[in-house]
């Protein structure tokens, strides 16, 4: 068995990142948080990577959240350090310059759901279970869940889910907009790769700037958001890719985008 806590395979511009602690439902301990952070940092500066897919090893769990056995032995200051580390990691994933797809292949609770929330697009298997369950342990979501969930599903639904710590299945997650699509478990990763390949057909600089404009613009008023969009558009204008896109359209061929 591979003893690496985070696995990564890159193929045709798609990086498949796998949380690899299946014996404990891919729960986050300090070591895996650091390993995932290091892996995402390495991918950030890999120009060949255009899309990242994050999933969990095995067929039971995406991530069951924090490793509660490790947490039980922590002093209060160590808990603070853990929360700081996971919050910073989720922020880094949300601001990752290229699209991140969460392929939720089973249980995703607490930090597992927060990882999905920090991703750009969420796909789930029919066996997935999601929830911010922290209040059941007399704490609250600490890696962005109280902020990202209401922005995605609305204030009232987010409060209901967080206050109760309720778990929901894939069908319910789809109904409330927590995930984009639901697939049979055996098809999930291929569907995620299919979506990633589709994104790879678009201009890399354009996708990066679109992500930036959406993420930043949603945190502002409309006028400021439109200014952010305008500035992001200007960045695309002098690129070789924009010229290539127009040329390919005129010549009726597939464009060859190079990310510059």
C-alpha positions as CSV (number, residue, x, y, z in Angstrom):
1,X,0.0,0.0,0.0
2,X,1.3,3.5,-0.9
3,X,2.2,5.3,2.4
4,X,2.1,8.8,0.9
5,X,-0.7,10.8,2.5
6,X,-1.5,12.7,-0.7
7,X,-1.1,11.2,-4.2
8,X,-0.9,13.1,-7.4
9,X,-1.0,12.1,-11.1
10,X,-0.8,14.6,-13.9
11,X,-2.0,13.6,-17.4
12,X,-2.8,15.9,-20.3
13,X,-3.0,19.0,-18.1
14,X,-5.2,17.4,-15.5
15,X,-3.8,16.8,-12.0
16,X,-5.7,14.2,-10.0
17,X,-4.9,14.7,-6.3
18,X,-6.0,11.9,-3.9
19,X,-6.3,12.1,-0.1
20,X,-4.7,8.8,0.9
21,X,-5.7,7.7,4.4
22,X,-8.5,5.3,3.4
23,X,-8.2,3.3,6.7
24,X,-9.4,6.4,8.6
25,X,-11.8,7.6,5.9
26,X,-9.2,10.1,4.6
27,X,-9.6,12.2,7.8
28,X,-7.3,15.2,8.2
29,X,-4.4,14.9,10.6
30,X,-1.6,17.6,10.7
31,X,0.6,15.5,8.4
32,X,-2.0,15.2,5.7
33,X,-2.9,18.9,5.9
34,X,0.8,19.8,5.3
35,X,1.1,17.2,2.5
36,X,-1.9,18.6,0.7
37,X,-0.7,22.1,1.1
38,X,2.7,21.2,-0.3
39,X,1.1,19.4,-3.2
40,X,-1.1,22.3,-4.1
41,X,1.8,24.7,-3.8
42,X,3.8,22.6,-6.2
43,X,0.9,22.5,-8.7
44,X,0.4,26.2,-8.5
45,X,3.6,26.8,-10.3
46,X,3.3,24.0,-12.8
47,X,2.3,25.6,-16.0
48,X,1.4,22.3,-17.6
49,X,-1.5,21.8,-15.1
50,X,-4.8,23.4,-16.2
51,X,-7.3,21.7,-13.9
52,X,-7.0,20.0,-10.6
53,X,-9.4,17.2,-9.4
54,X,-9.4,16.4,-5.7
55,X,-10.9,13.1,-4.4
56,X,-10.4,10.5,-1.7
57,X,-8.8,7.1,-1.8
58,X,-11.0,4.1,-1.5
59,X,-14.7,3.8,-2.1
60,X,-16.0,5.0,1.3
61,X,-14.9,8.5,1.9
62,X,-13.9,11.8,0.3
63,X,-12.8,13.0,3.8
64,X,-14.5,12.5,7.1
65,X,-13.0,15.8,8.3
66,X,-10.6,16.2,11.2
67,X,-8.9,13.1,12.7
68,X,-10.7,13.2,16.0
69,X,-8.4,10.7,17.6
70,X,-5.5,13.1,17.0
71,X,-7.6,16.0,18.0
72,X,-8.5,14.4,21.4
73,X,-4.9,14.5,22.4
74,X,-4.3,18.1,21.5
75,X,-3.8,20.9,23.9
76,X,-5.9,24.1,23.2
77,X,-3.0,25.8,21.5
78,X,-2.4,22.8,19.2
79,X,-6.1,22.9,18.2
80,X,-5.7,26.6,17.3
81,X,-2.7,25.7,15.2
82,X,-4.7,23.0,13.4
83,X,-7.6,25.3,12.7
84,X,-5.2,28.0,11.4
85,X,-3.5,25.5,9.1
86,X,-6.7,24.0,7.7
87,X,-8.3,27.5,7.2
88,X,-5.2,28.7,5.3
89,X,-5.2,25.6,3.2
90,X,-8.8,26.0,2.2
91,X,-8.1,29.7,1.3
92,X,-5.2,28.6,-0.8
93,X,-7.4,26.1,-2.6
94,X,-10.1,28.6,-3.2
95,X,-7.6,31.1,-4.6
96,X,-5.7,28.5,-6.7
97,X,-5.3,30.1,-10.1
98,X,-6.8,27.3,-12.1
99,X,-10.1,25.4,-11.7
100,X,-10.4,22.9,-8.8
101,X,-13.0,20.1,-9.1
102,X,-14.0,18.2,-5.9
103,X,-15.0,14.6,-6.8
104,X,-16.8,13.7,-3.6
105,X,-16.7,9.9,-3.7
106,X,-18.3,9.1,-0.3
107,X,-18.5,10.6,3.2
108,X,-17.5,14.3,3.3
109,X,-18.1,15.7,6.8
110,X,-16.8,18.8,8.5
111,X,-13.5,19.6,6.9
112,X,-14.3,17.3,4.0
113,X,-17.3,19.4,3.1
114,X,-15.3,22.5,3.7
115,X,-12.7,21.2,1.2
116,X,-15.5,20.7,-1.3
117,X,-16.8,24.2,-0.6
118,X,-13.3,25.7,-1.3
119,X,-13.3,24.0,-4.7
120,X,-14.8,25.6,-7.8
121,X,-17.0,22.8,-8.9
122,X,-18.4,19.9,-6.8
123,X,-19.3,16.5,-8.3
124,X,-20.7,13.8,-6.1
125,X,-21.2,10.0,-6.3
126,X,-24.6,8.6,-5.5
127,X,-23.0,7.3,-2.3
128,X,-21.8,10.7,-1.1
129,X,-22.9,12.1,2.3
130,X,-22.1,15.7,3.2
131,X,-22.5,18.0,6.2
132,X,-21.0,20.5,8.5
133,X,-21.4,18.5,11.6
134,X,-19.2,20.5,14.0
135,X,-22.0,21.8,16.2
136,X,-22.7,18.2,17.3
137,X,-19.2,18.3,18.9
138,X,-19.9,21.7,20.5
139,X,-17.7,23.6,18.0
140,X,-18.3,25.4,14.7
141,X,-17.0,25.0,11.2
142,X,-13.5,26.6,11.3
143,X,-12.1,26.3,7.8
144,X,-14.6,28.6,6.0
145,X,-17.8,26.7,6.2
146,X,-19.8,29.4,7.9
147,X,-18.9,31.8,5.1
148,X,-18.8,29.6,2.0
149,X,-21.9,27.5,2.6
150,X,-24.4,30.4,2.9
151,X,-22.9,32.0,-0.2
152,X,-23.5,28.8,-2.1
153,X,-26.9,27.5,-0.8
154,X,-28.4,30.6,0.8
155,X,-28.4,31.9,4.4
156,X,-31.5,30.1,5.7
157,X,-30.5,26.6,4.4
158,X,-26.9,27.1,5.6
159,X,-28.1,28.0,9.1
160,X,-30.3,25.0,9.2
161,X,-27.6,22.6,8.2
162,X,-24.9,24.2,10.5
163,X,-27.2,24.6,13.5
164,X,-28.4,21.0,13.3
165,X,-25.1,19.4,12.1
166,X,-27.3,17.4,9.8
167,X,-25.9,15.1,7.2
168,X,-27.5,15.1,3.7
169,X,-27.2,12.6,0.9
170,X,-26.1,13.3,-2.7
171,X,-29.7,13.8,-4.0
172,X,-30.4,16.5,-1.3
173,X,-27.0,18.1,-1.9
174,X,-27.9,18.4,-5.6
175,X,-31.4,19.9,-4.8
176,X,-30.0,22.7,-2.7
177,X,-27.1,23.5,-5.0
178,X,-24.3,22.2,-2.8
179,X,-23.1,20.0,-5.7
180,X,-23.3,20.5,-9.5
181,X,-23.9,17.0,-10.6
182,X,-24.4,13.5,-9.1
183,X,-23.1,10.3,-10.8
184,X,-23.0,6.6,-10.1
185,X,-19.9,5.8,-8.0
186,X,-18.1,4.0,-10.7
187,X,-18.5,6.8,-13.1
188,X,-17.5,9.7,-10.9
189,X,-13.8,10.1,-11.7
190,X,-14.3,9.7,-15.4
191,X,-17.1,12.3,-15.4
192,X,-14.7,14.6,-13.4
193,X,-12.0,14.0,-16.0
194,X,-14.5,14.6,-18.8
195,X,-15.4,18.0,-17.3
196,X,-11.7,18.8,-16.8
197,X,-10.9,17.9,-20.4
198,X,-13.7,20.2,-21.5
199,X,-12.3,23.1,-19.4
200,X,-8.8,22.4,-20.9
201,X,-10.3,23.3,-24.3
202,X,-10.6,26.9,-23.2
203,X,-7.8,29.5,-23.0
204,X,-5.9,29.0,-19.8
205,X,-5.3,32.7,-19.2
206,X,-9.0,33.4,-19.8
207,X,-10.1,30.7,-17.4
208,X,-7.7,32.0,-14.7
209,X,-9.0,35.5,-15.1
210,X,-12.6,34.4,-15.2
211,X,-12.1,32.6,-11.9
212,X,-10.5,35.6,-10.4
213,X,-13.3,37.9,-11.6
214,X,-16.0,35.6,-10.3
215,X,-14.4,35.0,-6.9
216,X,-13.4,38.6,-6.2
217,X,-16.5,40.2,-7.8
218,X,-18.9,38.2,-5.6
219,X,-17.4,39.8,-2.5
220,X,-18.1,43.3,-3.7
221,X,-20.9,45.6,-5.0
222,X,-21.9,45.4,-8.7
223,X,-19.9,48.4,-9.8
224,X,-16.7,47.2,-8.2
225,X,-17.4,43.7,-9.6
226,X,-17.8,45.1,-13.1
227,X,-14.5,47.0,-12.7
228,X,-12.8,43.8,-11.6
229,X,-14.2,42.0,-14.7
230,X,-13.0,44.8,-16.9
231,X,-9.4,44.6,-15.6
232,X,-9.4,40.9,-15.9
233,X,-10.6,41.2,-19.5
234,X,-7.7,43.7,-20.3
235,X,-5.2,41.0,-19.2
236,X,-6.6,38.6,-21.9
237,X,-6.3,41.1,-24.8
238,X,-2.6,41.1,-25.4
239,X,-2.1,37.3,-25.0
240,X,-1.0,35.0,-27.8
241,X,-3.9,32.8,-26.9
242,X,-6.5,35.4,-27.8
243,X,-4.9,35.9,-31.3
244,X,-4.7,32.1,-31.7
245,X,-8.4,31.8,-30.8
246,X,-9.4,34.3,-33.5
247,X,-7.1,32.7,-36.0
248,X,-8.4,29.2,-35.3
249,X,-12.0,30.4,-35.6
250,X,-11.2,32.0,-39.0
251,X,-9.4,28.9,-40.2
252,X,-12.1,26.5,-38.8
253,X,-9.7,24.5,-36.7
254,X,-9.2,23.6,-33.1
255,X,-7.1,26.3,-31.3
256,X,-3.7,25.4,-29.8
257,X,-3.7,27.4,-26.5
258,X,-0.4,27.7,-24.7
259,X,-1.3,29.8,-21.7
260,X,0.5,33.0,-22.8
